[in-house]
């Protein structure tokens, strides 16, 4: 009886193992990770219009901002620019492919981490002058005034470093061709760390010669330290968060045609129009738009 039962179970056991193997092996034929991407990037975006009052909130104990002589400074017109550099390390996951005539479209997720620095800047200035002497040549020529000029500059910057998860879904057109194009939709979510506020003030005195019509005909610029002043301050701020939605658009160039290694090595350019939300705990949450772009390297393993 035992021999009969054994003879019955042995084929069933072997068949079951074979059936199980046939079901699981195809899933391992295609690797889960199909590529690795390294992309340095640069971001240009509109920045929140941080005023002197905002920087007073970010740096409440600043000796410079509490100085009443700085209240009359004028804001520079180009001081609301924001930008920074970054670096992304990403992996491409298993892709799907569909063919439409001579066109093949592959699609799949790309996931990794992204680092980015950011600086929100504002600056103020003031120039004042006064006549200290009046000059006239010996032969009765045109009168020239000798002015003393005092130039003041105040630079305010809120800096942060952003580290977050980067996830995108990409569609590639003819991905095995020498030149190919891609696009999709992506998002980043993470924290802003090492936040700080930097304040730098400088003033400089010099002399210049001025005609009656206001034109400058010369000057006396001295390197004497008694004529210049510079002071800087730094304050640590609280960490925050950021989120970004972007549209990746790019072109890919496969370097090699015959060598197996170079066939898997790609250079690409990627541009990302984006909408971002940034939290500055001392001030609130800000939304903005911008463009992130970079030239990257991609190595495929499939």
C-alpha positions in Angstrom: 0.0 0.0 0.0 2.8 2.4 0.9 4.6 1.6 -2.4 1.4 2.2 -4.3 0.8 5.6 -2.6 4.5 6.5 -3.2 4.2 5.6 -6.9 1.1 7.8 -7.1 2.5 10.9 -5.3 5.9 11.0 -7.0 4.7 11.9 -10.5 2.2 14.4 -9.0 5.0 16.0 -6.9 7.4 16.2 -10.0 4.6 17.6 -12.2 3.7 20.2 -9.5 7.4 21.4 -9.3 7.6 21.6 -13.1 4.4 23.5 -13.3 5.5 25.9 -10.6 8.9 26.4 -12.3 7.1 27.2 -15.6 5.0 29.9 -13.9 7.8 31.6 -12.0 10.8 31.5 -14.4 9.4 33.9 -17.0 8.9 36.6 -14.4 12.7 36.6 -13.7 13.7 36.8 -17.4 13.3 40.6 -17.5 15.2 42.5 -14.8 13.3 44.8 -12.5 15.9 47.5 -12.9 16.6 48.4 -16.6 18.8 51.4 -16.2 20.7 53.9 -14.1 20.6 57.7 -14.5 22.9 60.5 -13.2 21.7 64.0 -14.0 23.3 67.3 -12.7 20.8 70.1 -13.0 20.2 73.8 -12.8 17.0 75.5 -11.7 15.7 78.9 -12.5 12.4 80.0 -10.9 10.5 83.0 -9.7 11.1 83.5 -6.0 8.9 84.8 -3.2 9.3 88.6 -2.8 10.9 88.6 0.6 11.0 92.1 2.1 13.1 93.6 4.8 10.3 92.7 7.2 10.5 89.0 6.1 14.2 89.0 6.7 13.7 90.6 10.1 11.4 87.6 10.9 14.1 85.2 9.6 16.8 86.9 11.5 15.2 88.6 14.5 18.4 89.3 16.4 20.3 90.9 13.5 22.3 93.9 14.5 22.5 95.1 10.9 18.7 95.0 10.3 18.1 96.9 13.6 20.4 99.7 12.5 18.2 102.7 11.7 20.6 104.2 9.2 19.7 101.3 6.8 16.0 102.1 6.7 16.3 104.5 3.7 18.0 102.0 1.3 16.4 101.4 -2.1 15.7 97.9 -3.5 17.5 96.7 -6.5 15.1 96.0 -9.4 16.8 92.6 -10.3 17.0 91.3 -6.8 14.1 88.8 -6.9 15.9 86.0 -8.8 16.1 82.5 -7.5 18.2 79.6 -8.7 20.5 76.8 -7.7 22.2 73.6 -8.8 21.2 70.0 -8.1 22.0 66.3 -8.7 19.7 63.4 -9.3 20.5 59.6 -8.9 17.7 57.5 -10.5 16.9 54.0 -11.6 14.6 53.0 -14.4 12.2 50.1 -13.7 10.8 47.4 -16.0 9.3 48.9 -19.1 6.4 48.1 -21.4 6.7 48.3 -25.2 4.1 48.8 -27.9 4.8 49.0 -31.7 2.8 51.2 -34.1 4.1 50.5 -37.6 7.7 51.6 -37.6 7.4 53.4 -34.2 8.1 51.7 -30.9 7.0 53.4 -27.6 8.3 52.1 -24.3 7.0 53.3 -20.9 8.0 52.8 -17.3 8.8 54.4 -14.0 12.0 56.1 -13.0 12.6 56.6 -9.3 15.4 57.9 -7.1 16.6 60.8 -5.0 17.3 64.4 -5.9 19.5 67.0 -4.2 19.1 70.7 -4.9 20.4 74.0 -3.4 18.3 77.1 -3.4 18.8 80.8 -2.6 16.2 83.5 -2.2 17.9 86.8 -2.5 17.1 90.5 -2.2 19.4 93.5 -2.1 19.3 97.2 -1.3 21.5 100.1 -2.0 22.0 103.8 -1.4 24.4 106.4 -2.8 24.8 109.8 -1.3 27.2 112.6 -2.2 28.2 116.1 -1.1 30.4 118.9 -2.4 33.6 119.4 -0.5 35.5 121.7 -2.9 35.1 123.8 -6.1 37.9 123.9 -8.6 38.6 126.1 -11.5 41.6 126.0 -13.8 44.1 128.9 -13.8 43.1 130.1 -17.2 39.5 130.6 -16.2 38.2 127.3 -17.6 35.0 125.4 -16.7 34.2 125.0 -13.1 34.5 121.5 -11.6 33.2 120.3 -8.3 34.9 117.8 -6.0 32.3 115.5 -4.4 32.6 112.9 -1.7 30.4 109.9 -2.4 29.3 107.3 0.1 28.0 104.0 -1.4 26.0 101.5 0.8 25.0 98.0 -0.2 22.9 95.4 1.7 22.6 91.8 0.5 20.0 89.5 2.0 19.9 85.7 1.2 17.9 82.8 2.5 19.6 79.5 1.6 18.4 76.0 1.8 19.3 72.5 0.6 16.5 70.2 -0.6 16.6 66.4 -0.5 13.7 64.4 -1.7 12.2 61.4 -3.5 12.0 61.8 -7.3 9.4 59.7 -9.2 8.4 60.0 -12.9 6.7 58.0 -15.6 8.4 58.3 -18.9 7.4 57.5 -22.5 10.3 56.9 -24.9 9.9 57.0 -28.7 12.1 54.3 -30.5 14.3 53.8 -27.4 16.7 51.5 -29.2 17.5 54.1 -32.0 20.6 56.2 -32.0 18.5 59.4 -31.3 15.3 59.1 -29.4 12.9 61.4 -27.5 11.1 61.1 -24.3 8.5 62.9 -22.1 6.2 62.2 -19.2 5.1 63.4 -15.8 7.1 63.5 -12.6 7.0 64.7 -9.0 9.4 65.4 -6.1 8.6 65.4 -2.4 11.2 66.0 0.3 12.6 68.2 3.1 14.5 71.5 3.0 17.5 71.3 5.4 20.5 73.4 6.5 18.3 76.5 6.2 20.0 79.8 7.0 19.9 83.5 6.4 23.0 85.4 5.4 23.2 89.2 5.6 26.1 91.2 4.2 26.6 95.0 4.4 29.3 97.1 2.8 30.0 100.8 2.4 32.6 102.7 0.6 33.7 106.3 0.4 35.4 107.9 -2.5 35.8 111.2 -4.3 34.9 112.2 -7.9 35.1 115.3 -10.1 31.8 116.6 -11.5 31.0 119.3 -14.1 28.0 121.7 -13.9 26.0 119.4 -16.2 26.5 116.5 -13.9 28.9 114.5 -16.0 31.8 112.8 -14.2 35.3 113.7 -15.3 37.4 111.7 -12.9 37.7 110.3 -9.4 40.0 109.4 -6.5 39.5 105.8 -5.5 41.5 104.8 -2.5 42.3 101.3 -1.1 42.5 102.8 2.4 40.6 100.6 4.8 39.4 103.7 6.6 37.2 104.4 3.6 35.4 101.1 3.6 33.3 99.0 5.9 32.0 95.4 5.6 30.0 93.3 8.1 28.3 89.9 7.7 25.9 87.9 9.8 24.4 84.4 9.6 21.4 82.9 11.4 20.2 79.2 11.4 16.6 78.7 10.4 14.1 75.8 10.9 13.8 72.9 8.4 10.8 72.8 6.1 9.4 70.8 3.2 9.0 71.1 -0.6 6.9 69.4 -3.3 7.2 69.7 -7.0 5.2 68.6 -10.1 7.1 68.7 -13.4 6.9 67.6 -17.0 10.2 65.9 -18.2 11.0 66.5 -21.8 14.2 65.5 -23.5 16.3 64.0 -26.2 18.6 60.9 -25.8 21.7 60.0 -27.8 23.0 56.4 -27.7 26.8 56.7 -28.0 27.8 53.3 -29.5 26.6 51.2 -32.5 28.7 48.0 -32.2 30.4 47.9 -28.8 28.0 46.3 -26.2 29.1 48.7 -23.5 28.7 51.9 -25.6 25.4 50.7 -27.0 24.1 50.8 -23.4 25.6 54.2 -22.6 23.5 57.3 -23.4 23.9 61.0 -23.1 20.6 63.0 -22.7 19.3 66.5 -22.2 16.2 67.0 -20.1 14.1 70.0 -19.4 11.5 70.2 -16.7 8.9 72.9 -16.6 7.6 72.8 -13.0 5.2 74.0 -10.4 6.7 73.9 -6.8 5.5 74.5 -3.3 8.1 75.4 -0.6 7.6 75.8 3.1 9.7 78.4 5.0 8.5 77.7 8.6 9.1 81.3 9.9 7.2 82.8 7.0 4.7 80.3 5.5 4.2 78.3 2.3 5.0 79.7 -1.1 4.1 78.5 -4.6 6.0 79.3 -7.8 6.9 78.1 -11.3 10.3 77.6 -13.0 12.4 75.4 -15.2 14.9 72.7 -14.2 17.2 71.4 -16.9 20.4 69.3 -17.1 22.7 67.1 -19.2 22.8 63.6 -17.9 24.3 60.1 -18.3 22.1 56.9 -18.6 23.3 53.3 -18.5 20.9 50.7 -19.6 21.1 47.0 -18.5 18.5 45.6 -20.8 
